[in-house]
Amino acid sequence: MKIENIKDVEGFFKVVDECKGRVELVTAEGDRLNLKSKLSQFVSLANIFSNNAEIPELELVASEPEDIERLMQFMING
């Protein structure tokens, strides 16, 4: 799933932490990073804040249907 314009980065990672299964970020090179890993979150945040405080677009893969719903609700409701 592609998600765009994440303005609440802290809230986004809180939702990712609440997910039951794996949530992976697919990089432009096709690599998959486990976003439930604090190290991956730290690296992602460092990269984001080197550019700006907003995530323009991400491609995510969630392993559990309820996690997809949780992420979609975050995007809809903020």
Long-range contacts (C-beta under 8 A, 24 or more apart in sequence): 1-59, 1-60, 1-61, 1-62, 1-68, 1-71, 1-72, 2-57, 2-58, 2-59, 2-60, 3-57, 3-58, 3-60, 3-71, 3-75, 4-56, 4-57, 4-58, 5-54, 5-55, 5-56, 5-57, 6-54, 6-55, 6-58, 6-75, 7-54, 7-78, 8-78, 9-45, 9-48, 9-53, 9-54, 9-55, 11-74, 11-78, 12-55, 12-74, 13-41, 13-45, 15-70, 15-71, 15-74, 16-41, 16-71, 18-70, 19-62, 19-64, 19-67, 19-70, 19-71, 20-64, 20-66, 20-67, 21-62, 21-63, 21-64, 21-67, 22-61, 22-62, 22-63, 23-60, 23-61, 23-62, 23-63, 23-67, 23-71, 24-60, 24-61, 24-62, 25-58, 25-59, 25-60, 26-59, 26-60, 26-61, 32-61, 35-60
